[in-house]
Amino acid sequence: MKIISIIRLMHRIVILFFLALSTQVQAQLPQEPLAHTFSIVARDARTGEMAVAVQSHWFSVGSVVSWGEAGVGVVATQSFVNKSFGIRGLDLLKAGKTPQEALDQLLQHDTGRDYRQVAILDVTGKVAAYTGKSCITYASHHAGDNFSVQANMMLNDKVVPAMEKSWRENSALPLAERMVAVLSAAQQAGGDIRGKQSAALLVVGPKVIPDVWNSRLIDLRVDDASNPIEELARLLKVYRAYEHMNQGDLFVEKGEMAKAMDEYKAAMTMFPKNLEMQYWTAITLANNKDVKSAAAMLQKIYTQDSNWRELTKRLPTAGLLNVTAEELQALTK
């Protein structure tokens, strides 16, 4: 009986030991969001634009991982995310630190550094990247001139090489499209072991913008979707179409109607079913005294949604439609 009692006592001691050890390990784990993911920070050597693109099986990954400021740089902070690395990293770059100096300073007193994955790129294209030894396999990064690709908790070890390969092979693309291509390559290579949920793309310019609210050239997020990269690519295409619309508006202001119509037509070619693009093209035709063509376009739009007819009636008061009462009647019948 004494032997049995001793064995039971030893068993309890062992259990208590491992419980204490487990508690200690848990206490050492960072408490920040677990944005395990793959991402790229990069700079377009031709335009100087800088960008971050990211995808993860985590809700709203763009709200925690990607950071950037025009004329300064971009930061991707992931794995067990220390969100302060985004703002602090950019501040360190503004203070004159190199990406490596900024990264070293961020990690120096970070008790969770072993669980972090971080990449920083500055306005000159210099980069620094770090993958903590406790990041979940497969986890790695690769940095080169004007870019760094990094990933953790991947299905296999092919993701990071696939990202680098895509970055190098798609140099002819605009920076934003090139970033999305890199994300697609990562997913095709295996991606996040848990699957897909959210993605984001942030692009900033090469020069400091006094009006900080205009600092971001492109800021697209897909917070929850079955195929977030595909949706991100679609949103980028919509963005490009509206660039044509905006350029068309500028030509209208200058009285260059032929150029304006070229821009509007380019937008409609990209999204032929978008009523907004069709509508403002028609209004531009009307302001350019081609009421007959405008009316024909508007009638097709009204057939799909009669609210546009009511909007047309309100435009003259706002100074956005300069036609006679008779022409307005033709446009709204």
C-alpha positions in Angstrom: 0.0 0.0 0.0 2.8 2.4 0.8 4.3 1.7 -2.6 1.0 2.5 -4.3 0.7 5.7 -2.3 4.2 6.8 -3.3 3.4 6.1 -7.0 0.2 8.1 -6.8 2.1 10.9 -5.1 4.8 10.9 -7.8 2.1 10.9 -10.4 0.4 14.0 -8.9 3.8 15.7 -8.7 4.4 15.0 -12.4 1.0 16.3 -13.4 1.4 19.5 -11.3 4.9 20.0 -12.8 3.6 19.9 -16.4 0.6 22.0 -15.5 2.9 24.6 -14.1 5.1 24.4 -17.2 2.2 24.8 -19.5 1.0 27.8 -17.6 4.4 29.3 -17.8 4.6 28.8 -21.6 1.1 30.3 -22.1 2.2 33.3 -20.0 5.1 33.8 -22.4 2.9 33.8 -25.5 2.1 37.2 -26.9 -1.5 38.4 -26.4 -1.8 40.2 -29.8 -3.9 39.0 -32.8 -2.8 35.8 -34.5 -2.6 37.1 -38.1 -0.7 34.2 -39.5 -0.3 35.0 -43.2 1.7 35.7 -46.3 2.6 39.2 -47.5 4.9 41.3 -49.6 6.3 44.8 -49.1 7.7 46.4 -52.3 8.7 49.5 -54.2 8.3 50.2 -57.9 11.8 51.4 -59.1 10.2 53.3 -62.0 7.6 55.3 -60.1 8.9 55.2 -56.5 5.5 54.0 -55.3 5.6 51.6 -52.3 3.1 48.9 -51.4 2.0 46.2 -49.0 -0.2 43.3 -50.0 -1.4 40.5 -47.7 -3.7 37.5 -47.5 -4.7 35.3 -44.5 -7.3 33.0 -43.0 -8.0 35.8 -40.5 -10.7 38.3 -40.4 -9.8 41.8 -41.7 -6.1 41.1 -42.0 -5.5 44.5 -43.6 -6.5 46.3 -40.5 -3.6 44.8 -38.5 -0.8 43.8 -40.9 -0.3 46.6 -43.5 1.0 50.1 -42.8 2.4 52.8 -45.0 3.0 56.5 -45.5 3.8 58.4 -48.6 7.4 59.5 -48.9 8.4 57.3 -45.9 7.9 53.6 -46.4 5.7 50.5 -45.7 5.6 47.9 -43.0 4.1 44.4 -42.7 3.8 43.1 -39.1 2.3 39.6 -38.8 2.3 36.2 -37.1 1.6 37.2 -33.4 1.0 40.8 -34.5 2.6 43.7 -32.7 0.4 46.4 -34.3 2.6 49.2 -32.8 5.4 48.0 -35.1 3.5 49.7 -38.0 3.3 53.2 -36.6 6.5 53.0 -34.7 8.4 51.6 -37.7 7.2 54.4 -39.9 8.2 57.0 -37.2 11.7 55.5 -37.0 12.1 55.8 -40.8 10.9 59.4 -40.6 13.6 59.9 -37.8 16.3 58.9 -40.3 16.7 55.2 -39.3 17.4 52.6 -42.0 14.9 49.7 -42.2 17.4 47.4 -40.4 18.0 50.0 -37.6 14.3 50.5 -37.2 13.6 46.7 -37.1 16.4 46.2 -34.6 15.0 48.9 -32.3 11.5 47.5 -32.5 12.6 44.0 -31.6 15.2 45.0 -28.9 12.8 45.2 -26.0 10.0 43.1 -27.4 9.4 40.1 -25.1 7.4 38.4 -27.9 10.1 38.8 -30.6 10.4 35.1 -31.2 6.8 35.0 -32.4 7.0 38.0 -34.6 7.4 38.3 -38.4 8.1 41.8 -39.7 9.2 43.4 -42.9 10.1 47.1 -43.4 10.8 49.0 -46.7 11.8 52.6 -47.0 11.5 55.2 -49.8 14.8 54.3 -51.3 13.9 50.6 -51.6 16.1 49.4 -48.7 14.4 46.5 -46.8 14.8 44.6 -43.6 12.9 41.5 -42.6 12.7 39.2 -39.6 11.1 35.8 -38.8 11.1 34.8 -35.2 12.3 31.3 -34.3 8.9 30.4 -32.7 6.8 31.3 -35.8 4.7 28.4 -36.9 6.1 26.2 -39.7 6.4 26.8 -42.5 7.7 30.2 -41.8 10.4 32.2 -43.7 11.2 35.4 -45.6 13.3 36.5 -48.6 14.4 40.1 -49.1 16.0 41.6 -52.2 16.3 45.0 -53.9 13.0 46.9 -53.5 11.0 43.9 -52.0 10.6 41.4 -49.3 8.2 38.4 -49.2 7.4 36.7 -45.9 5.0 34.0 -44.7 4.2 31.9 -41.7 1.9 28.9 -41.0 2.0 28.0 -44.6 1.0 24.6 -46.0 4.5 24.0 -47.4 7.9 25.6 -47.9 7.1 26.5 -51.6 5.1 29.6 -50.8 7.9 32.2 -50.3 9.9 31.0 -53.3 6.8 31.2 -55.4 6.2 34.8 -54.2 9.7 35.9 -55.1 9.5 34.2 -58.5 6.2 36.0 -59.3 7.7 39.4 -58.2 10.6 39.0 -60.5 8.6 37.7 -63.5 5.9 40.4 -63.4 8.1 43.5 -63.5 6.2 44.9 -66.5 3.0 45.2 -64.5 2.0 48.3 -62.5 2.9 48.0 -58.9 -0.6 47.3 -57.6 -1.3 44.6 -60.1 2.1 43.1 -59.6 1.4 42.8 -55.8 -1.8 41.0 -56.4 0.0 38.6 -58.8 2.4 37.8 -56.0 -0.5 37.0 -53.7 -2.0 34.7 -56.3 1.3 32.9 -56.8 1.5 32.3 -53.0 -2.0 30.9 -52.9 -1.4 28.6 -55.9 1.8 27.3 -54.2 -0.2 26.2 -51.1 -0.9 29.4 -49.1 -2.1 29.5 -45.5 -2.5 26.0 -44.1 -5.9 27.0 -42.8 -7.2 28.3 -46.1 -8.4 31.8 -47.2 -10.5 34.6 -45.7 -9.2 38.2 -46.1 -6.8 40.2 -48.2 -5.6 43.8 -48.5 -3.6 46.1 -50.8 -2.1 49.4 -49.7 -0.1 51.7 -52.1 1.5 55.0 -51.2 3.4 57.5 -53.2 7.2 58.4 -53.2 6.8 61.9 -51.9 5.7 63.2 -48.5 2.1 64.6 -48.7 1.3 67.5 -46.4 -2.4 66.4 -46.5 -1.9 63.1 -44.8 -5.5 62.0 -45.7 -4.4 62.0 -49.3 -1.3 59.9 -48.6 -2.8 56.6 -49.8 -3.0 56.1 -53.5 -4.8 52.7 -53.2 -6.3 51.3 -50.1 -8.4 48.1 -50.8 -9.5 45.5 -48.2 -11.5 42.3 -48.5 -12.3 41.5 -44.9 -14.2 38.2 -45.3 -14.6 36.3 -48.6 -14.4 32.7 -49.9 -11.7 33.9 -52.4 -10.3 37.1 -51.1 -7.4 37.5 -53.6 -9.8 37.1 -56.5 -12.1 39.7 -55.0 -9.1 42.0 -54.3 -8.2 41.7 -58.0 -11.8 42.6 -59.0 -11.7 45.7 -56.7 -8.5 46.8 -58.2 -10.0 46.6 -61.7 -12.9 48.7 -60.4 -10.4 51.2 -59.0 -8.7 51.5 -62.4 -12.1 52.0 -64.1 -12.9 54.9 -61.8 -9.5 56.4 -62.5 -10.7 56.7 -66.1 -13.9 58.3 -64.9 -12.0 60.8 -62.7 -9.7 61.6 -65.6 -12.7 62.1 -67.8 -14.2 64.6 -65.3 -10.9 66.6 -65.3 -11.1 66.8 -69.1 -14.7 68.0 -68.9 -13.6 70.8 -66.5 -11.0 71.8 -69.1 -13.5 71.7 -71.9 -11.7 68.8 -73.7 -14.8 66.8 -74.4 -13.3 64.4 -76.9 -10.6 63.3 -74.4 -13.3 63.1 -71.7 -15.4 60.7 -73.8 -12.3 58.6 -74.5 -11.8 58.2 -70.7 -15.4 57.4 -70.1 -15.5 54.9 -72.8 -12.4 53.2 -71.4 -14.2 52.9 -68.0 -17.3 51.5 -69.6 -15.3 49.0 -71.6 -13.9 47.6 -68.3 -17.3 47.5 -66.6 -20.0 47.6 -69.3 -22.8 46.8 -66.8 -21.9 49.5 -64.3 -24.8 52.0 -64.5 -22.9 54.8 -62.7 -20.3 54.9 -65.4 -22.9 54.8 -68.2 -25.0 57.5 -66.5 -22.2 60.1 -66.1 -21.0 59.4 -69.6 -24.6 60.2 -70.8 -24.7 63.4 -68.7 -21.4 64.5 -70.3 -22.9 63.9 -73.7 -25.8 66.1 -72.8 -23.6 68.9 -71.5 -21.8 68.7 -74.8 -25.1 69.3 -76.6 -25.4 65.7 -77.9 -28.8 65.4 -76.3 -30.0 62.7 -78.7 -27.2 60.3 -77.8 -27.5 61.1 -74.1 -31.2 60.5 -74.1 -30.8 57.1 -75.8 -28.2 56.0 -73.2 -30.4 57.3 -70.3 -33.5 55.5 -71.5 -31.6 52.2 -71.2 -30.4 53.1 -67.7 -33.9 54.1 -66.6 -35.2 50.8 -67.8 -33.0 49.1 -65.3 -33.4 51.6 -62.4 -35.9 54.5 -62.6 -34.2 56.3 -59.7 -31.6 57.6 -62.2 -34.4 59.5 -64.0 -35.2 61.3 -60.7 -31.5 62.1 -60.3 -31.4 63.6 -63.7 -34.2 66.0 -62.8 -32.2 67.2 -59.8 -28.9 67.9 -61.7 -29.7 71.3 -63.2 -30.3 72.9 -59.8 -26.9 71.6 -58.7 -25.3 73.0 -61.8 -24.3 69.6 -63.1 -26.6 69.5 -66.1 -26.7 72.6 -68.4 -29.6 72.1 -70.7 -32.8 73.9 -71.7 -36.2 72.9 -70.2 -37.1 71.2 -73.5 -33.8 69.3 -73.5 -34.3 68.2 -69.9 -37.7 66.9 -70.8 -36.2 64.8 -73.6 -33.6 63.5 -71.2 -36.1 62.5 -68.5 -39.1 61.2 -70.5 
